[in-house]
Amino acid sequence: MRDADYAALAQFRYQIRSFLAFSEAAASEQGLTPTQHQALLGIKGFVRPGPATVGDVARFLLIRHHSAVELIDRLAKLGLVGRVADPDDARRVHLKLTRKGEQKLQALSRKNLEELRRAASPALGRLLKSFGEPGEA
């Protein structure tokens, strides 16, 4: 690794942290915790094909199943997520965003995409290209 590689990696990590801080503040402005925002995003976009389950949310967020259940319970109380029984397996529950959940997620996603576009300037591309190839000294 060259000194320039360390500098590029440090800059890239800074940009990741900056984006996460932006995203967390945007979630807070919508009355959500960052984890609630991520759960909504996971329910809507992480699972294909088919509707998301609590297990899918747990995998997406890298949390335990019982923690995902508690999170989904809180989102349901906020009117952001609904549960639908799986017609093929009564033990399974599918998750679906409510209209309110869709609206909050859409607002947050727009803000996040705008921030990513702003940050994904040519500087970010140069930053990624500045990393040396594996094995280079």
N, CA, C and O atoms as a MOPAC input file, in Angstrom:
PM7 MOZYME 1SCF
protein

 N      0.84800 1    -1.18700 1     0.00000 1
 C      0.00000 1     0.00000 1     0.00000 1
 C      0.88400 1     1.23800 1     0.00000 1
 O      1.90400 1     1.31200 1     0.68500 1
 N      0.45200 1     2.19300 1    -0.78900 1
 C      1.15000 1     3.47600 1    -0.84300 1
 C      0.48700 1     4.45600 1     0.12100 1
 O     -0.65400 1     4.25400 1     0.53700 1
 N      1.20700 1     5.51100 1     0.46800 1
 C      0.61800 1     6.54700 1     1.32400 1
 C     -0.64400 1     7.11900 1     0.67900 1
 O     -1.61300 1     7.43000 1     1.37200 1
 N     -0.62900 1     7.25400 1    -0.64500 1
 C     -1.79500 1     7.77900 1    -1.35800 1
 C     -3.00300 1     6.85200 1    -1.19700 1
 O     -4.14000 1     7.32000 1    -1.15500 1
 N     -2.76100 1     5.54400 1    -1.10600 1
 C     -3.86200 1     4.60200 1    -0.90000 1
 C     -4.50400 1     4.81300 1     0.46500 1
 O     -5.72800 1     4.79500 1     0.59600 1
 N     -3.66500 1     5.01300 1     1.48400 1
 C     -4.20500 1     5.27200 1     2.82300 1
 C     -4.99400 1     6.57500 1     2.84900 1
 O     -6.05700 1     6.65200 1     3.46500 1
 N     -4.47300 1     7.59100 1     2.18100 1
 C     -5.17000 1     8.88400 1     2.13500 1
 C     -6.50500 1     8.73900 1     1.40800 1
 O     -7.51200 1     9.29700 1     1.84300 1
 N     -6.51600 1     7.98900 1     0.29900 1
 C     -7.75100 1     7.79600 1    -0.46000 1
 C     -8.76200 1     7.00200 1     0.36200 1
 O     -9.95000 1     7.32600 1     0.37100 1
 N     -8.29500 1     5.96600 1     1.05000 1
 C     -9.19000 1     5.16400 1     1.87200 1
 C     -9.75800 1     5.99100 1     3.02200 1
 O    -10.94300 1     5.88200 1     3.33500 1
 N     -8.93600 1     6.80500 1     3.64600 1
 C     -9.40600 1     7.67800 1     4.72900 1
 C    -10.46000 1     8.65300 1     4.21600 1
 O    -11.47100 1     8.88200 1     4.88000 1
 N    -10.23000 1     9.22400 1     3.04200 1
 C    -11.19500 1    10.15300 1     2.45100 1
 C    -12.51000 1     9.44200 1     2.12800 1
 O    -13.59000 1     9.97900 1     2.37500 1
 N    -12.41200 1     8.24800 1     1.58400 1
 C    -13.60400 1     7.47900 1     1.24100 1
 C    -14.40500 1     7.15000 1     2.50000 1
 O    -15.62800 1     7.29700 1     2.51000 1
 N    -13.72800 1     6.70700 1     3.55700 1
 C    -14.41100 1     6.41100 1     4.81600 1
 C    -15.07900 1     7.66300 1     5.38600 1
 O    -16.17000 1     7.59500 1     5.95100 1
 N    -14.41200 1     8.80100 1     5.23100 1
 C    -14.99700 1    10.06800 1     5.68100 1
 C    -16.28800 1    10.34600 1     4.90700 1
 O    -17.29200 1    10.75000 1     5.49300 1
 N    -16.25600 1    10.13000 1     3.60400 1
 C    -17.45100 1    10.38500 1     2.79900 1
 C    -18.59300 1     9.44700 1     3.19100 1
 O    -19.75500 1     9.85400 1     3.20500 1
 N    -18.26800 1     8.20000 1     3.50700 1
 C    -19.30300 1     7.26600 1     3.96900 1
 C    -19.92200 1     7.77300 1     5.26600 1
 O    -21.14400 1     7.82300 1     5.40200 1
 N    -19.05900 1     8.15100 1     6.22900 1
 C    -19.56900 1     8.65000 1     7.51300 1
 C    -20.38100 1     9.92400 1     7.32200 1
 O    -21.39600 1    10.11900 1     7.99200 1
 N    -19.94800 1    10.78300 1     6.42500 1
 C    -20.68800 1    12.02400 1     6.16400 1
 C    -22.07200 1    11.71700 1     5.60600 1
 O    -23.06200 1    12.33100 1     6.00400 1
 N    -22.13300 1    10.76100 1     4.67700 1
 C    -23.43600 1    10.39500 1     4.12200 1
 C    -24.33400 1     9.79000 1     5.19900 1
 O    -25.51700 1    10.12000 1     5.28000 1
 N    -23.77400 1     8.90600 1     6.02400 1
 C    -24.57300 1     8.29800 1     7.08100 1
 C    -25.09500 1     9.35300 1     8.06200 1
 O    -26.24200 1     9.27300 1     8.50200 1
 N    -24.27100 1    10.32600 1     8.39900 1
 C    -24.72500 1    11.40000 1     9.28700 1
 C    -25.85100 1    12.19100 1     8.63700 1
 O    -26.83500 1    12.53500 1     9.29200 1
 N    -25.70500 1    12.48100 1     7.33800 1
 C    -26.76400 1    13.17800 1     6.60700 1
 C    -28.06000 1    12.36400 1     6.64700 1
 O    -29.13000 1    12.89800 1     6.94000 1
 N    -27.95000 1    11.06700 1     6.34900 1
 C    -29.11700 1    10.19200 1     6.28700 1
 C    -29.80100 1    10.07200 1     7.65000 1
 O    -31.02900 1    10.05900 1     7.73300 1
 N    -29.00600 1     9.98600 1     8.71100 1
 C    -29.57200 1     9.90400 1    10.05600 1
 C    -30.32400 1    11.18300 1    10.41300 1
 O    -31.39500 1    11.12200 1    11.01700 1
 N    -29.77700 1    12.33300 1    10.04800 1
 C    -30.45100 1    13.60400 1    10.31700 1
 C    -31.74800 1    13.70600 1     9.51600 1
 O    -32.75700 1    14.19100 1    10.02600 1
 N    -31.72300 1    13.25300 1     8.27100 1
 C    -32.93200 1    13.28100 1     7.44000 1
 C    -34.01000 1    12.37700 1     8.03700 1
 O    -35.18600 1    12.74000 1     8.03900 1
 N    -33.62300 1    11.20800 1     8.54100 1
 C    -34.58900 1    10.31000 1     9.17900 1
 C    -35.19800 1    10.98000 1    10.40400 1
 O    -36.40800 1    10.91700 1    10.62100 1
 N    -34.35700 1    11.61600 1    11.19300 1
 C    -34.82700 1    12.30400 1    12.39100 1
 C    -35.83600 1    13.40000 1    12.04500 1
 O    -36.82900 1    13.58400 1    12.74900 1
 N    -35.57800 1    14.11900 1    10.96500 1
 C    -36.51400 1    15.15900 1    10.52100 1
 C    -37.87700 1    14.57500 1    10.15400 1
 O    -38.89300 1    15.26500 1    10.23900 1
 N    -37.90100 1    13.31400 1     9.74800 1
 C    -39.15500 1    12.63100 1     9.40400 1
 C    -39.76300 1    11.92100 1    10.62000 1
 O    -40.77900 1    11.23500 1    10.50200 1
 N    -39.12900 1    12.09500 1    11.79000 1
 C    -39.64600 1    11.47500 1    13.00900 1
 C    -39.28300 1    10.01200 1    13.15600 1
 O    -39.94700 1     9.27400 1    13.88400 1
 N    -38.22200 1     9.58100 1    12.46200 1
 C    -37.78900 1     8.18400 1    12.51000 1
 C    -36.38300 1     8.06700 1    13.05200 1
 O    -35.58200 1     8.99800 1    12.96200 1
 N    -36.09600 1     6.91000 1    13.61500 1
 C    -34.71000 1     6.60600 1    13.95400 1
 C    -34.03600 1     6.09600 1    12.68800 1
 O    -34.71900 1     5.67800 1    11.75300 1
 N    -32.72000 1     6.12400 1    12.64300 1
 C    -32.03100 1     5.56900 1    11.47900 1
 C    -32.38000 1     4.09700 1    11.23400 1
 O    -32.49600 1     3.66500 1    10.08700 1
 N    -32.54400 1     3.33600 1    12.31000 1
 C    -32.88300 1     1.91700 1    12.16300 1
 C    -34.28400 1     1.73900 1    11.59600 1
 O    -34.51500 1     0.84500 1    10.78200 1
 N    -35.21800 1     2.58100 1    12.02000 1
 C    -36.56700 1     2.51400 1    11.45700 1
 C    -36.54000 1     2.83200 1     9.96300 1
 O    -37.21100 1     2.17400 1     9.16800 1
 N    -35.76400 1     3.84000 1     9.59000 1
 C    -35.61800 1     4.18700 1     8.18000 1
 C    -35.05800 1     3.00600 1     7.40400 1
 O    -35.57800 1     2.65000 1     6.34600 1
 N    -34.00300 1     2.39900 1     7.92400 1
 C    -33.38700 1     1.26300 1     7.24500 1
 C    -34.34300 1     0.08300 1     7.13700 1
 O    -34.33000 1    -0.63400 1     6.13700 1
 N    -35.16600 1    -0.12400 1     8.14800 1
 C    -36.15300 1    -1.21000 1     8.09000 1
 C    -37.16100 1    -0.95300 1     6.97500 1
 O    -37.49100 1    -1.86400 1     6.21600 1
 N    -37.65200 1     0.28000 1     6.87200 1
 C    -38.58700 1     0.61000 1     5.79100 1
 C    -37.93900 1     0.37300 1     4.43200 1
 O    -38.55800 1    -0.18300 1     3.52400 1
 N    -36.71000 1     0.79200 1     4.30600 1
 C    -35.98100 1     0.60100 1     3.05100 1
 C    -35.80700 1    -0.88600 1     2.75800 1
 O    -35.97400 1    -1.31600 1     1.61700 1
 N    -35.48000 1    -1.65800 1     3.76000 1
 C    -35.31500 1    -3.09300 1     3.58000 1
 C    -36.60200 1    -3.78300 1     3.18000 1
 O    -36.59700 1    -4.66200 1     2.31900 1
 N    -37.69900 1    -3.39500 1     3.79500 1
 C    -38.99800 1    -3.99400 1     3.46200 1
 C    -39.36200 1    -3.68600 1     2.01500 1
 O    -39.87500 1    -4.54400 1     1.29700 1
 N    -39.09500 1    -2.47500 1     1.60200 1
 C    -39.46200 1    -2.05600 1     0.24900 1
 C    -38.48600 1    -2.55900 1    -0.81300 1
 O    -38.90800 1    -2.93600 1    -1.90700 1
 N    -37.20300 1    -2.57000 1    -0.51100 1
 C    -36.25600 1    -2.77900 1    -1.58700 1
 C    -35.27300 1    -3.91700 1    -1.47600 1
 O    -34.60000 1    -4.23400 1    -2.45700 1
 N    -35.16400 1    -4.53900 1    -0.33100 1
 C    -34.11500 1    -5.54800 1    -0.15100 1
 C    -34.52500 1    -6.92600 1    -0.65500 1
 O    -33.68100 1    -7.68600 1    -1.12800 1
 N    -35.78600 1    -7.25100 1    -0.56100 1
 C    -36.24800 1    -8.59800 1    -0.86000 1
 C    -36.90900 1    -8.65000 1    -2.23100 1
 O    -37.86800 1    -7.92400 1    -2.49600 1
 N    -36.40800 1    -9.48500 1    -3.07200 1
 C    -37.00700 1    -9.76600 1    -4.37000 1
 C    -36.70000 1   -11.18900 1    -4.72300 1
 O    -35.55900 1   -11.60700 1    -4.52000 1
 N    -37.58800 1   -11.94400 1    -5.21700 1
 C    -39.01600 1   -11.63700 1    -5.39200 1
 C    -39.78500 1   -11.87800 1    -4.09600 1
 O    -39.29800 1   -12.52600 1    -3.17000 1
 N    -40.96300 1   -11.35100 1    -4.06200 1
 C    -41.84200 1   -11.61400 1    -2.93700 1
 C    -41.76500 1   -10.58600 1    -1.83700 1
 O    -40.83100 1    -9.78600 1    -1.77600 1
 N    -42.76500 1   -10.61600 1    -0.96200 1
 C    -42.80000 1    -9.66600 1     0.15100 1
 C    -41.77600 1   -10.01000 1     1.22600 1
 O    -41.36100 1   -11.16100 1     1.36400 1
 N    -41.38500 1    -9.01500 1     1.96900 1
 C    -40.40600 1    -9.17800 1     3.04600 1
 C    -41.03900 1    -9.84700 1     4.25400 1
 O    -42.24800 1    -9.77400 1     4.47300 1
 N    -40.19100 1   -10.49500 1     5.02500 1
 C    -40.59600 1   -11.09300 1     6.29900 1
 C    -39.75100 1   -10.47300 1     7.40400 1
 O    -38.80200 1    -9.73500 1     7.13800 1
 N    -40.10400 1   -10.77900 1     8.63400 1
 C    -39.30500 1   -10.29700 1     9.76400 1
 C    -37.87600 1   -10.82400 1     9.65500 1
 O    -36.92300 1   -10.10000 1     9.94300 1
 N    -37.72500 1   -12.06900 1     9.24300 1
 C    -36.39300 1   -12.64300 1     9.06900 1
 C    -35.57600 1   -11.88400 1     8.04200 1
 O    -34.37000 1   -11.70400 1     8.21200 1
 N    -36.23100 1   -11.43500 1     6.97000 1
 C    -35.53500 1   -10.63800 1     5.95800 1
 C    -35.04500 1    -9.31600 1     6.55000 1
 O    -33.92300 1    -8.88800 1     6.28200 1
 N    -35.88300 1    -8.68200 1     7.34400 1
 C    -35.50100 1    -7.41500 1     7.98100 1
 C    -34.31900 1    -7.65500 1     8.92200 1
 O    -33.38400 1    -6.85500 1     8.96000 1
 N    -34.35600 1    -8.74300 1     9.67500 1
 C    -33.25100 1    -9.06100 1    10.58100 1
 C    -31.95300 1    -9.23100 1     9.79700 1
 O    -30.91100 1    -8.71700 1    10.20200 1
 N    -32.01100 1    -9.94900 1     8.67700 1
 C    -30.80200 1   -10.14000 1     7.85800 1
 C    -30.32800 1    -8.81400 1     7.26800 1
 O    -29.13100 1    -8.52900 1     7.27300 1
 N    -31.23900 1    -8.01700 1     6.76900 1
 C    -30.88600 1    -6.74300 1     6.15100 1
 C    -30.20700 1    -5.81000 1     7.14500 1
 O    -29.24700 1    -5.11900 1     6.80400 1
 N    -30.71000 1    -5.79300 1     8.37400 1
 C    -30.17800 1    -4.89000 1     9.39800 1
 C    -29.06700 1    -5.51600 1    10.23700 1
 O    -28.47100 1    -4.85000 1    11.08200 1
 N    -28.79400 1    -6.79600 1    10.00100 1
 C    -27.77900 1    -7.52000 1    10.76900 1
 C    -28.09600 1    -7.50500 1    12.26100 1
 O    -27.23400 1    -7.23800 1    13.09900 1
 N    -29.37500 1    -7.80200 1    12.57000 1
 C    -29.82100 1    -7.86000 1    13.96100 1
 C    -30.47700 1    -9.22200 1    14.21500 1
 O    -30.74900 1    -9.97200 1    13.27700 1
 N    -30.72300 1    -9.52600 1    15.46800 1
 C    -31.38000 1   -10.78400 1    15.83800 1
 C    -32.87500 1   -10.71300 1    15.49500 1
 O    -33.47300 1    -9.63900 1    15.43400 1
 N    -33.43900 1   -11.88100 1    15.27700 1
 C    -34.84500 1   -11.97200 1    14.88200 1
 C    -35.75800 1   -11.27800 1    15.88900 1
 O    -36.64900 1   -10.52400 1    15.49600 1
 N    -35.54300 1   -11.52700 1    17.20100 1
 C    -36.42700 1   -10.91800 1    18.20400 1
 C    -36.30400 1    -9.39300 1    18.20200 1
 O    -37.27600 1    -8.69600 1    18.49200 1
 N    -35.12900 1    -8.87300 1    17.88200 1
 C    -34.96900 1    -7.41000 1    17.78500 1
 C    -35.74100 1    -6.88100 1    16.58300 1
 O    -36.32700 1    -5.80000 1    16.64600 1
 N    -35.74200 1    -7.63500 1    15.49600 1
 C    -36.50400 1    -7.22800 1    14.30800 1
 C    -38.00300 1    -7.24200 1    14.60300 1
 O    -38.73800 1    -6.37300 1    14.13400 1
 N    -38.45500 1    -8.22800 1    15.38100 1
 C    -39.87300 1    -8.28700 1    15.75700 1
 C    -40.25100 1    -7.03200 1    16.52800 1
 O    -41.28000 1    -6.41700 1    16.24900 1
 N    -39.42800 1    -6.65000 1    17.49100 1
 C    -39.70200 1    -5.44300 1    18.28200 1
 C    -39.71500 1    -4.19500 1    17.39800 1
 O    -40.56200 1    -3.31700 1    17.56400 1
 N    -38.77800 1    -4.12400 1    16.46700 1
 C    -38.71300 1    -2.99000 1    15.54500 1
 C    -39.97000 1    -2.92400 1    14.68100 1
 O    -40.54800 1    -1.85200 1    14.50100 1
 N    -40.38600 1    -4.06000 1    14.15200 1
 C    -41.59600 1    -4.09600 1    13.32200 1
 C    -42.81700 1    -3.73100 1    14.15200 1
 O    -43.71200 1    -3.04500 1    13.65900 1
 N    -42.87000 1    -4.17600 1    15.40300 1
 C    -43.97000 1    -3.79400 1    16.29600 1
 C    -44.05000 1    -2.27500 1    16.43400 1
 O    -45.13400 1    -1.69600 1    16.37400 1
 N    -42.88800 1    -1.63100 1    16.62000 1
 C    -42.87500 1    -0.16500 1    16.76100 1
 C    -43.31500 1     0.50900 1    15.45800 1
 O    -44.06800 1     1.48200 1    15.48500 1
 N    -42.84700 1    -0.00600 1    14.32600 1
 C    -43.24600 1     0.56800 1    13.03500 1
 C    -44.73600 1     0.38200 1    12.78400 1
 O    -45.38600 1     1.25700 1    12.21200 1
 N    -45.27500 1    -0.74900 1    13.20900 1
 C    -46.71400 1    -0.98500 1    13.05500 1
 C    -47.51100 1    -0.01200 1    13.93300 1
 O    -48.53500 1     0.51500 1    13.49800 1
 N    -47.04600 1     0.22600 1    15.16400 1
 C    -47.72900 1     1.17800 1    16.05600 1
 C    -47.71400 1     2.59400 1    15.48300 1
 O    -48.63500 1     3.37700 1    15.71700 1
 N    -46.65300 1     2.91600 1    14.72500 1
 C    -46.56900 1     4.22900 1    14.07800 1
 C    -47.40600 1     4.29500 1    12.80400 1
 O    -47.52300 1     5.35400 1    12.18700 1
 N    -47.98000 1     3.17700 1    12.41600 1
 C    -48.80100 1     3.14400 1    11.21100 1
 C    -47.98900 1     3.11100 1     9.92500 1
 O    -48.47800 1     3.52300 1     8.87300 1
 N    -46.74900 1     2.62300 1     9.99900 1
 C    -45.86700 1     2.62600 1     8.83100 1
 C    -45.76600 1     1.26600 1     8.14600 1
 O    -45.41600 1     1.18300 1     6.96900 1
 N    -46.07400 1     0.20700 1     8.88400 1
 C    -45.93900 1    -1.15300 1     8.36900 1
 C    -47.16500 1    -1.95900 1     8.75800 1
 O    -47.69900 1    -1.82300 1     9.85800 1
 N    -47.59700 1    -2.80000 1     7.82900 1
 C    -48.68000 1    -3.74000 1     8.11500 1
 C    -48.17400 1    -5.15800 1     7.97100 1
 O    -47.19100 1    -5.41800 1     7.27800 1
 N    -48.85300 1    -6.06100 1     8.63100 1
 C    -48.52500 1    -7.48900 1     8.55400 1
 C    -49.64600 1    -8.19300 1     7.79900 1
 O    -50.82800 1    -7.90200 1     7.98600 1
 N    -49.24400 1    -9.12500 1     6.94200 1
 C    -50.20100 1    -9.90400 1     6.16400 1
 C    -49.79900 1   -11.37100 1     6.28000 1
 O    -48.64800 1   -11.72700 1     6.02600 1
 N    -50.75000 1   -12.21800 1     6.66300 1
 C    -50.45400 1   -13.64600 1     6.79600 1
 C    -50.14100 1   -14.23800 1     5.42500 1
 O    -50.78500 1   -13.90700 1     4.42900 1
 N    -49.15600 1   -15.10600 1     5.38900 1
 C    -48.79200 1   -15.82200 1     4.16100 1
 C    -49.90600 1   -16.82300 1     3.86900 1
 O    -50.20100 1   -17.67800 1     4.70300 1
 N    -50.52500 1   -16.72700 1     2.69800 1
 C    -51.63000 1   -17.64600 1     2.39500 1
 C    -51.17900 1   -19.11000 1     2.28900 1
 O    -51.99700 1   -20.01900 1     2.43000 1
 N    -49.87600 1   -19.34300 1     2.04000 1
 C    -49.35400 1   -20.70000 1     1.89200 1
 C    -48.77600 1   -21.27600 1     3.17100 1
 O    -48.60700 1   -22.49100 1     3.28000 1
 N    -48.46800 1   -20.42400 1     4.14300 1
 C    -47.84400 1   -20.88000 1     5.37600 1
 C    -48.28100 1   -19.95900 1     6.51400 1
 O    -47.77100 1   -18.84600 1     6.64800 1
 N    -49.21500 1   -20.41800 1     7.32300 1
 C    -49.79700 1   -19.58300 1     8.38300 1
 C    -48.77400 1   -19.13400 1     9.41500 1
 O    -49.01800 1   -18.17800 1    10.15100 1
 N    -47.62000 1   -19.81900 1     9.48000 1
 C    -46.58500 1   -19.42300 1    10.44500 1
 C    -45.81000 1   -18.21200 1     9.96500 1
 O    -45.12800 1   -17.55600 1    10.75300 1
 N    -45.90700 1   -17.91400 1     8.70300 1
 C    -45.13500 1   -16.83100 1     8.08900 1
 C    -45.97400 1   -15.56800 1     7.96200 1
 O    -47.16500 1   -15.62200 1     7.65500 1
 N    -45.33600 1   -14.43800 1     8.20200 1
 C    -46.00700 1   -13.14600 1     8.08400 1
 C    -45.23000 1   -12.29000 1     7.09000 1
 O    -44.01100 1   -12.15300 1     7.18300 1
 N    -45.94900 1   -11.73100 1     6.15800 1
 C    -45.34200 1   -10.81200 1     5.19900 1
 C    -45.50400 1    -9.38600 1     5.70400 1
 O    -46.47900 1    -9.06200 1     6.38200 1
 N    -44.54800 1    -8.55100 1     5.36900 1
 C    -44.57300 1    -7.14600 1     5.77900 1
 C    -44.83100 1    -6.27400 1     4.57400 1
 O    -44.33600 1    -6.53300 1     3.47700 1
 N    -45.60900 1    -5.24300 1     4.79300 1
 C    -45.93600 1    -4.31700 1     3.70500 1
 C    -45.97100 1    -2.90600 1     4.27600 1
 O    -46.52100 1    -2.67200 1     5.35200 1
 N    -45.38500 1    -1.98300 1     3.55100 1
 C    -45.46100 1    -0.59400 1     3.98400 1
 C    -46.88300 1    -0.08500 1     3.79600 1
 O    -47.54300 1    -0.39000 1     2.80300 1
 N    -47.33600 1     0.69000 1     4.76000 1
 C    -48.61900 1     1.36100 1     4.61600 1
 C    -48.41700 1     2.57800 1     3.71300 1
 O    -47.29400 1     2.88900 1     3.31700 1
 N    -49.48400 1     3.24200 1     3.40200 1
 C    -49.37700 1     4.46300 1     2.59000 1
 C    -48.48100 1     5.49300 1     3.29500 1
 O    -47.64100 1     6.13800 1     2.66700 1
 N    -48.67600 1     5.62700 1     4.58900 1
 C    -47.84600 1     6.55000 1     5.38300 1
 C    -46.38400 1     6.11900 1     5.34200 1
 O    -45.49600 1     6.95800 1     5.19500 1
 N    -46.13100 1     4.83200 1     5.47000 1
 C    -44.76300 1     4.31700 1     5.40600 1
 C    -44.13400 1     4.56800 1     4.04800 1
 O    -42.96500 1     4.94400 1     3.95900 1
 N    -44.90600 1     4.36100 1     2.99100 1
 C    -44.42500 1     4.62000 1     1.62500 1
 C    -44.05300 1     6.09600 1     1.46300 1
 O    -43.02000 1     6.42100 1     0.87800 1
 N    -44.89800 1     6.98200 1     1.98300 1
 C    -44.65100 1     8.42100 1     1.85300 1
 C    -43.37600 1     8.82800 1     2.58500 1
 O    -42.55800 1     9.57400 1     2.04600 1
 N    -43.21000 1     8.34100 1     3.80300 1
 C    -41.98800 1     8.68300 1     4.55900 1
 C    -40.74800 1     8.14300 1     3.86300 1
 O    -39.74200 1     8.84300 1     3.74300 1
 N    -40.82200 1     6.89600 1     3.40600 1
 C    -39.67100 1     6.30200 1     2.74200 1
 C    -39.35000 1     7.03600 1     1.44700 1
 O    -38.18100 1     7.26500 1     1.14000 1
 N    -40.35700 1     7.40000 1     0.70000 1
 C    -40.12100 1     8.12200 1    -0.54700 1
 C    -39.45800 1     9.46800 1    -0.29200 1
 O    -38.52800 1     9.84200 1    -1.00600 1
 N    -39.92100 1    10.19500 1     0.70800 1
 C    -39.31800 1    11.48800 1     1.04300 1
 C    -37.86100 1    11.31900 1     1.45000 1
 O    -36.99400 1    12.07400 1     1.01000 1
 N    -37.59700 1    10.33000 1     2.29100 1
 C    -36.22500 1    10.08300 1     2.72800 1
 C    -35.34100 1     9.61400 1     1.57600 1
 O    -34.19200 1    10.04000 1     1.45700 1
 N    -35.86500 1     8.75700 1     0.74700 1
 C    -35.07800 1     8.23200 1    -0.37100 1
 C    -34.71400 1     9.33900 1    -1.34800 1
 O    -33.60100 1     9.36500 1    -1.87300 1
 N    -35.63300 1    10.23900 1    -1.59200 1
 C    -35.32300 1    11.37600 1    -2.48100 1
 C    -34.17600 1    12.20900 1    -1.90400 1
 O    -33.24100 1    12.57000 1    -2.61700 1
 N    -34.26000 1    12.50700 1    -0.60700 1
 C    -33.20300 1    13.29800 1     0.02700 1
 C    -31.86300 1    12.56400 1    -0.03600 1
 O    -30.82900 1    13.16300 1    -0.33400 1
 N    -31.89200 1    11.26000 1     0.24800 1
 C    -30.66100 1    10.48300 1     0.23500 1
 C    -30.06300 1    10.40600 1    -1.17000 1
 O    -28.84900 1    10.52700 1    -1.33600 1
 N    -30.90100 1    10.20900 1    -2.16500 1
 C    -30.38700 1    10.15200 1    -3.53400 1
 C    -29.80800 1    11.49200 1    -3.97400 1
 O    -28.78900 1    11.53500 1    -4.66400 1
 N    -30.45500 1    12.58200 1    -3.57800 1
 C    -29.90900 1    13.90800 1    -3.89400 1
 C    -28.52900 1    14.08100 1    -3.26100 1
 O    -27.60600 1    14.59300 1    -3.89400 1
 N    -28.40100 1    13.65200 1    -2.01400 1
 C    -27.10700 1    13.77000 1    -1.32900 1
 C    -26.05600 1    12.88100 1    -1.99000 1
 O    -24.90500 1    13.29000 1    -2.14600 1
 N    -26.44400 1    11.67300 1    -2.37800 1
 C    -25.49500 1    10.78700 1    -3.06800 1
 C    -25.05400 1    11.38100 1    -4.40000 1
 O    -23.87800 1    11.30900 1    -4.75900 1
 N    -25.99500 1    11.96400 1    -5.12700 1
 C    -25.62900 1    12.59800 1    -6.40200 1
 C    -24.66400 1    13.76000 1    -6.17400 1
 O    -23.71700 1    13.95800 1    -6.93400 1
 N    -24.92400 1    14.51700 1    -5.11900 1
 C    -24.03300 1    15.63200 1    -4.81000 1
 C    -22.64300 1    15.11100 1    -4.45300 1
 O    -21.63200 1    15.65200 1    -4.90300 1
 N    -22.60200 1    14.05900 1    -3.64200 1
 C    -21.32200 1    13.51900 1    -3.19300 1
 C    -20.63500 1    12.69500 1    -4.27300 1
 O    -19.41400 1    12.53700 1    -4.25600 1
 N    -21.41600 1    12.17000 1    -5.21200 1
 C    -20.84300 1    11.31000 1    -6.25900 1
 C    -20.30600 1    12.16000 1    -7.40400 1
 O    -20.49700 1    11.85000 1    -8.57900 1
 N    -19.65700 1    13.19700 1    -7.04100 1
 C    -19.04000 1    14.06700 1    -8.02000 1
 C    -17.86000 1    13.33700 1    -8.65400 1
 O    -17.50900 1    12.24000 1    -8.22100 1
 N    -17.25900 1    13.91700 1    -9.64500 1
 C    -16.06500 1    13.29600 1   -10.22400 1
 C    -14.98800 1    13.02400 1    -9.17400 1
 O    -14.14800 1    12.14400 1    -9.35800 1
 N    -15.01200 1    13.77300 1    -8.08200 1
 C    -14.00700 1    13.56700 1    -7.02500 1
 C    -14.12700 1    12.16600 1    -6.42600 1
 O    -13.11500 1    11.53500 1    -6.12100 1
 N    -15.36800 1    11.67100 1    -6.25300 1
 C    -15.53700 1    10.33800 1    -5.69700 1
 C    -15.01000 1     9.28800 1    -6.67100 1
 O    -14.35400 1     8.33300 1    -6.25600 1
 N    -15.28900 1     9.45600 1    -7.94000 1
 C    -14.75900 1     8.53500 1    -8.94700 1
 C    -13.24000 1     8.52000 1    -8.94800 1
 O    -12.62000 1     7.45800 1    -9.00900 1
 N    -12.64500 1     9.70500 1    -8.88000 1
 C    -11.17600 1     9.78000 1    -8.82600 1
 C    -10.64700 1     9.11400 1    -7.56300 1
 O     -9.61900 1     8.43600 1    -7.58100 1
 N    -11.36500 1     9.31900 1    -6.47400 1
 C    -10.96400 1     8.72600 1    -5.20600 1
 C    -10.92700 1     7.20800 1    -5.32100 1
 O     -9.95200 1     6.58000 1    -4.90800 1
 N    -11.97100 1     6.61600 1    -5.87200 1
 C    -12.01300 1     5.16300 1    -6.01000 1
 C    -10.93000 1     4.66500 1    -6.96600 1
 O    -10.32200 1     3.62200 1    -6.72400 1
 N    -10.68900 1     5.39500 1    -8.03700 1
 C     -9.65600 1     4.99600 1    -8.98300 1
 C     -8.24500 1     5.15900 1    -8.43600 1
 O     -7.30400 1     4.54000 1    -8.93300 1
 N     -8.10100 1     5.99500 1    -7.40600 1
 C     -6.76900 1     6.26100 1    -6.87400 1
 C     -6.20600 1     5.08800 1    -6.08600 1
 O     -5.00200 1     5.03100 1    -5.83200 1
 N     -7.06000 1     4.15700 1    -5.70100 1
 C     -6.56000 1     2.97900 1    -4.98300 1
 C     -5.72200 1     2.15500 1    -5.93400 1
 O     -6.12000 1     1.90100 1    -7.07100 1
 N     -4.55800 1     1.73800 1    -5.46200 1
 C     -3.68400 1     0.90200 1    -6.26300 1
 C     -4.28100 1    -0.48100 1    -6.45800 1
 O     -5.15100 1    -0.89900 1    -5.69300 1
 N     -3.83100 1    -1.17700 1    -7.45500 1
 C     -4.25500 1    -2.55700 1    -7.68100 1
 C     -3.72900 1    -3.43500 1    -6.55900 1
 O     -2.66600 1    -3.15500 1    -6.00400 1
 N     -4.46800 1    -4.51100 1    -6.21100 1
 C     -3.97800 1    -5.42400 1    -5.18100 1
 C     -2.58800 1    -5.94100 1    -5.53500 1
 O     -2.32000 1    -6.31200 1    -6.67800 1
 N     -1.73500 1    -5.95600 1    -4.56200 1
 C     -0.36500 1    -6.43900 1    -4.76800 1
 C      0.60900 1    -5.35900 1    -5.16300 1
 O      1.81500 1    -5.60400 1    -5.17400 1
 N      0.12500 1    -4.14900 1    -5.49500 1
 C      1.04600 1    -3.05400 1    -5.82400 1
 C      1.71500 1    -2.55900 1    -4.55400 1
 O      1.11200 1    -2.57200 1    -3.48100 1
 N      2.92100 1    -2.13600 1    -4.67200 1
 C      3.65000 1    -1.60200 1    -3.50500 1
 C      3.49500 1    -0.10900 1    -3.41600 1
 O      4.03500 1     0.51500 1    -2.50300 1

